Amino acid sequence: MKPLQPVSPSARIALGISFFILFFAVWAAVTFGGVVPKTFLADPLTMVRSGYDLLINQGFFKDIGMTVWRVFGGFVLAALLAVPLGVLMGAYKPIEAFFEPFVSFARYLPASAFIPLLILWAGIGEAQKLSVIFIGSFFQLVLMMAVSVGNTRRDLVEAAYTLGASDKGIVMRVLVPSSAPEIFETLRMVLGWAWTYVIVAELIGASSGIGHMITDSQALLATDQIIFGIIVIGVIGLVTDLAFKVLNRKLFPWAKL
């Protein structure tokens, strides 16, 4: 094992699975061995039984669907506005100078801090939850997109000008294709943050969703259900993450990912 030395795909999969096996083994040893009371940390078998009951008898599939819809709804709205604005900021320095101070200021504001205002403005319905995810994702995306586009190699731009490209052609045929893999990677990263925002939004004033189930389970000290909800989020996130990576490789085969 040497610094930055790559591993084969099969070895990567084996190492990743090994960690999960080790994690569940330690969890089982701690809970079944009585190191931690089951009231505070349910054992894996109890968690699996409770998860089965949630899915089959308590309609948890609907909660999962609502949460997924909220995440992707708010995130897609943020991306549709953030990507073009970020591209313009990265391509044109006057636009960057105009927007960057406010975007830098806003991205440090926690999305959860807006929840009381959003409840006043939009109520406790879907608009409030989508707005939380939008606020939490939009400003991060804009700045990261601008940085990605602004880091385009200058020799590519100069070569395009030499070949007679217009300013619009530079943006559409040089800056965007060059930074597209990094833009896609940024979308993948920020989507993970969106899951954090939706759970926070669902903890307050929600009647459905994974966060709502976790809140109800907390009142009952049902740590088995809480853990199952957290694992479901992790599994969905992992599947989405892998899908983004596969799409990135297929859409942009020239990029080193």
C-alpha positions in Angstrom: 0.0 0.0 0.0 1.6 3.3 -1.2 0.3 6.9 -1.2 -2.1 7.6 -4.1 -1.6 4.1 -5.5 -4.9 3.0 -7.1 -6.6 -0.3 -6.2 -8.5 -2.6 -8.6 -12.3 -2.4 -8.8 -12.7 -5.8 -7.2 -10.4 -4.9 -4.3 -12.3 -1.6 -3.8 -15.6 -3.5 -3.6 -14.2 -6.1 -1.2 -12.7 -3.4 1.1 -15.9 -1.5 1.1 -18.0 -4.5 2.0 -15.5 -5.5 4.6 -16.0 -2.3 6.5 -19.8 -2.8 6.6 -19.3 -6.4 7.9 -16.9 -5.1 10.6 -19.3 -2.3 11.5 -22.3 -4.7 12.0 -20.1 -7.1 13.9 -19.0 -4.5 16.4 -22.6 -3.3 16.7 -23.9 -6.8 17.4 -21.1 -7.5 19.9 -21.9 -4.3 21.8 -25.7 -4.8 21.9 -25.9 -8.6 22.3 -23.0 -8.5 24.8 -24.9 -6.1 27.0 -22.3 -3.3 26.9 -25.0 -0.8 25.9 -28.6 -1.2 27.1 -31.0 -2.0 24.3 -33.2 0.9 25.3 -30.5 3.2 24.1 -29.2 1.1 21.2 -31.2 -1.7 19.6 -29.4 -4.8 18.4 -29.3 -5.5 14.6 -31.9 -8.3 14.7 -34.5 -6.2 16.5 -33.8 -3.4 14.1 -34.4 -5.7 11.1 -37.7 -6.9 12.6 -38.9 -3.4 13.3 -37.9 -2.3 9.8 -39.9 -5.2 8.3 -42.9 -4.2 10.4 -42.6 -0.5 9.4 -42.4 -1.4 5.7 -45.2 -4.1 5.6 -47.6 -3.0 8.3 -47.1 0.7 8.9 -46.8 2.2 5.4 -43.2 3.2 5.7 -42.8 3.0 1.9 -45.0 6.0 1.6 -42.8 7.9 4.1 -39.7 7.0 2.0 -41.4 8.1 -1.2 -42.4 11.5 0.3 -38.9 12.1 1.6 -37.3 11.1 -1.8 -39.7 13.4 -3.6 -38.9 16.3 -1.3 -35.1 15.8 -1.6 -35.1 15.6 -5.4 -37.8 18.3 -5.8 -36.0 20.9 -3.8 -32.6 19.9 -5.2 -33.7 19.9 -8.9 -35.2 23.4 -8.4 -31.9 24.6 -6.9 -29.8 23.0 -9.6 -31.9 24.4 -12.5 -31.2 27.9 -11.2 -27.7 27.4 -9.7 -26.0 25.8 -12.7 -26.6 28.5 -15.3 -25.9 31.3 -12.7 -22.7 29.5 -11.6 -21.6 29.1 -15.2 -22.2 32.8 -15.9 -20.3 33.8 -12.7 -17.4 31.5 -13.6 -17.3 32.8 -17.2 -17.8 36.5 -16.7 -15.9 38.2 -14.0 -18.3 41.3 -13.7 -21.2 38.9 -13.0 -19.0 37.1 -10.4 -18.1 40.4 -8.8 -21.8 41.3 -8.5 -23.2 38.1 -7.1 -20.2 36.5 -5.3 -20.3 38.6 -2.1 -23.9 37.9 -1.4 -23.6 34.2 -2.4 -20.6 33.8 -0.1 -22.6 35.5 2.7 -25.7 33.4 2.2 -24.0 30.0 2.0 -22.9 30.3 5.6 -26.5 30.7 6.8 -27.8 27.4 8.1 -30.9 26.3 6.2 -32.5 25.2 9.4 -32.5 28.7 10.7 -35.0 29.7 8.0 -37.6 27.1 9.1 -39.5 29.5 11.5 -39.7 32.1 8.8 -40.6 29.6 6.1 -43.4 28.2 8.3 -44.8 31.7 8.6 -44.5 32.4 4.9 -45.4 29.0 3.4 -47.1 27.1 6.3 -46.1 23.5 7.1 -46.9 22.0 3.8 -44.6 20.8 1.0 -43.6 24.3 0.0 -41.8 24.9 3.3 -39.9 21.6 3.0 -38.9 22.2 -0.6 -37.8 25.7 0.3 -35.5 24.5 3.1 -33.8 22.1 0.7 -33.6 24.8 -2.0 -31.9 27.3 0.4 -29.5 24.7 1.7 -28.5 23.6 -1.8 -28.7 26.7 -4.0 -26.0 28.9 -2.7 -23.5 26.0 -2.2 -24.1 25.0 -5.8 -23.7 28.4 -7.3 -20.3 29.1 -5.8 -19.0 25.6 -6.5 -20.2 25.8 -10.1 -18.5 29.2 -10.5 -15.2 27.9 -9.2 -15.4 24.8 -11.5 -16.0 26.9 -14.6 -13.4 29.6 -13.6 -10.7 26.9 -13.2 -10.9 26.0 -16.9 -7.5 25.7 -18.5 -6.5 29.0 -20.1 -4.7 27.4 -23.0 -8.0 25.8 -24.1 -9.7 29.2 -24.1 -6.8 30.8 -26.0 -6.8 28.0 -28.6 -10.5 28.4 -29.2 -10.1 32.2 -29.7 -7.2 31.5 -32.1 -9.5 29.2 -34.1 -12.1 32.0 -34.4 -14.6 31.1 -31.6 -16.9 33.8 -30.4 -17.5 34.7 -26.7 -20.6 32.6 -26.7 -18.8 29.8 -28.3 -16.1 29.9 -25.7 -18.7 29.5 -23.0 -20.8 26.8 -24.7 -18.0 24.8 -26.4 -15.0 25.2 -24.1 -15.9 26.3 -20.6 -19.0 24.1 -20.1 -17.7 20.9 -21.7 -14.3 21.3 -19.8 -15.9 21.8 -16.4 -18.9 19.5 -17.0 -17.4 16.4 -15.1 -16.6 18.6 -12.1 -20.1 20.2 -12.3 -21.6 16.8 -12.2 -19.4 15.8 -9.3 -20.5 18.9 -7.4 -24.2 18.0 -8.0 -23.4 14.5 -6.5 -21.8 16.0 -3.4 -24.5 18.7 -2.7 -27.3 16.1 -3.2 -25.9 14.4 -0.1 -26.2 17.6 1.8 -29.8 17.9 0.7 -30.7 14.8 2.6 -29.5 16.5 5.8 -31.8 19.4 5.1 -34.9 17.4 4.4 -34.7 15.4 7.6 -34.4 18.7 9.6 -37.4 20.1 7.7 -39.4 16.9 8.5 -38.6 17.0 12.2 -40.9 20.1 12.5 -44.5 20.1 11.4 -44.5 17.1 9.1 -47.1 14.3 9.0 -45.1 12.0 6.7 -41.6 11.3 5.7 -38.6 9.5 7.2 -37.9 12.4 9.6 -41.5 12.3 10.8 -41.1 8.6 11.6 -37.9 9.2 13.5 -39.5 11.9 15.6 -42.4 9.7 16.5 -40.0 6.8 17.3 -38.0 9.1 19.6 -41.0 9.8 21.7 -41.5 6.0 22.1 -37.7 5.4 22.7 -37.9 3.1 19.7 -34.2 3.1 18.8 -34.7 0.2 16.5 -37.0 2.2 14.3 -34.8 5.3 14.5 -31.8 3.2 13.4 -33.7 1.6 10.6 -34.8 5.1 9.3 -31.2 6.3 9.4 -30.0 3.2 7.5 -32.7 3.6 4.9 -31.4 7.2 4.3 -27.9 5.9 4.0 -28.9 3.1 1.5 -30.8 5.5 -0.7 -27.9 8.0 -0.6 -25.4 5.3 -1.4 -27.4 4.0 -4.4 -27.8 7.6 -5.6 -24.1 8.3 -5.1 -23.1 5.2 -7.1 -25.6 6.1 -9.9 -24.1 9.6 -10.2 -20.6 8.1 -10.4 -21.6 5.7 -13.2 -23.4 8.4 -15.1 -20.4 10.7 -14.8 -18.1 8.1 -16.3 -20.5 7.4 -19.1 -21.4 11.0 -20.0 -17.8 12.3 -19.6 -15.4 9.5 -20.5 -12.6 11.9 -21.1 -12.5 13.0 -17.4 -10.2 11.3 -14.9 -12.6 10.3 -12.1 
